[in-house]
Amino acid sequence: MSPAGTTGVTAYGLSDEARNLHWLLTDLVEEVPGVLSVAVVSSDGLLLLSSAAEYGEHRECPDHPAGHPAPHSGRSEEGPRGSTADLATIVAGLGSLTTGAAALMDGGTVKQTMVAMEGGGLFVMTISDGSLLGVRTAPDCDMSVVAYHMALFVGRAGHVLTPELRRELRQSVEAAG
């Protein structure tokens, strides 16, 4: 059985690489305390993969076992404010802003951005192909643990996120939406 088959993630009809990315994302949400939601966004700002906050510890997704947040289409039952689509938009915008700032300051490639807020945190890390990994956290998370696990995800996902896989992931998001 593939790793994706063991997590309860519904990724039927997807390639092994896409199912493995779903599994890696689910693992990030399940294993890292304080992670509320995650979005992978393409270099052009399109949502590729996400895990909705509403399917975390507090509420079960009807299609998934208890405690298994579902990689998700980005739609929130609770409305647009705070939805995964909002997270993807914020991640894309923050990535663009920091890339522009780095260019103005001759700073090279942006590797990670962190925003600490009273009500939580937002981490954005660049994936090797220019895509971005964005993670929204609870205010009491251990930032170093979150950053470490994000780096693990980027290291594992970066080499498989080919143009073909990005297209497949984007089509699956559109089909689910």
N, C-alpha and C positions, 0 to 999 in steps of 0.2 A: 504494500500500500504506500502511496506517495505521501510526503509530509502534508500536502494540502488535504488529503483524505482524512487525516487524523485530527484536524482542527475544527471540523464542523462547518468550514467555509464552503458556501455554495459557489463553485467556480466551474460549473459544468460547461463543456464545449470549449474551454480555454486550453491553450498549449501548456505543456509542462512548465515552461518558464513563467507564464502568467500565473499559474496555480502556485508555483513556488514563491513568487512575489507576494501573492495574497497571504500565503502562510507566514512569510517573514514579517509582513505588516501586522498580522493578527498576533504573532508572537511578541512583537514590540509593545503592543497595547496590553497584552495579558501579563507580560513578565516585568514590566517596568512600573513600579509604584508611582502614582501621580499623573501618568499619561492619560489624558482625557480623550483626545482625538488626534488623528494623523491624516495628512494628505500628501500625496505625491503628485506634483504638478510638472507638466512638460515645460521645456524652455520657452515655449510660446504662451504659457499661462493656462493651458488646458488641464483639467483634472484627469489624472490617469488612474488613481487608486486611492481609496480612503477607508477609514474606519470611523463610523459615526459615534459621537459621544453618547447618543441616546441608547446605544447598545452596549454600554460598559457595565460596570458593576451594579448600577442602580436599577437597570431594567433589562429584561431579556428580550432578545429578538425572537419572534415566534418560530423562525426557521432555523434557529441555532441553539445548541445546548446552553445551559446556564453558564455564565462566565465567559462566553465566547463572543466577543464583539465581532460584528460582521463587516468585512470589507464591503463597501457600500456605494451606492450610486451618487451620494451627495445630497439627496433630498432629506429633509428633516420633517418629522411628523409635528414638531413643535413650532414650525414656521421658519422663515428665513433667518431671523436673528440668531447668530451663533451656530448656524448649520455648517455642515462640512463644506458646502459650496462657498459659504462665507470664508471659511478657513482657507480654502484653495485660492480665493481671490486675494485675500490678505497676504498669503505666502507669495503669490506671483508678484504682487505690488511691492512687497518688502524686498524681494529678490531683485527686482528691477531698480528700486531706489538704491540699494546698497551697491549694486554693480555700477550704477552711474556715479555714486560717490567715490567708489574705489578708482574708477577711471579718472575722475577729476583730481584725485590726490595721488595718482600714479601708484596706487596700492596693490596692483596685481589682481589676481582672482580672489573673489570673496569665498571663503570656505564655510563660515558659520556666522549666524547672526542670532543674538539672544535679546529678547525684550522681557524685562521683569516688570510685572504690574502688581498692584495691590491684590488683585483677584486671581492671579495666576501668571503663567509664563508662556512665551511663544519662542520656539527655537526653529530656525531655518538653516538647513545644511545643503550645500551643493552636492549633487550627484555628478559623476564624471561626465555625463553627456550634456550637462547644462540644465537638467531637470532639478527639481528642488524637493526636499523632504521637509515638511512642516509638521511640528508637533506642538499641540496645545496642552499645557500642564496645569495641575492644581498648584495653589500658592505654596504648599508645604513640600513640594517635590525636592529631591536631591538633584540639583542641576548637573552635577558632575556625572551622576549615574545616567541621567537622561541623555546627556551629550555622548557618553561612552556607547550606549546602546544605539543611538542614532548613527554613530560612526561605524558600528558593526553592520547595521542595515545598509548603509551607503557602500561599504566595502563588499558586501555580498550581492547587492542589487546592481551596483554600477556597471559591472562588466556584462550583464545580461540585458540591460535596458537599451536594446537596439532600436533603430527606427521602426522595424517590423513589429516588435513587441509593444512599443509606444502606440502604434496604430491599433493593434489588437486591444490593448487596454482602453484606449479612448473609445473604440467602438463598443466595448462591453459596458462602459459607463453610459454612453448614449442610449444603448438598448435597454438598460435598467431604468433610465430616467423617463 
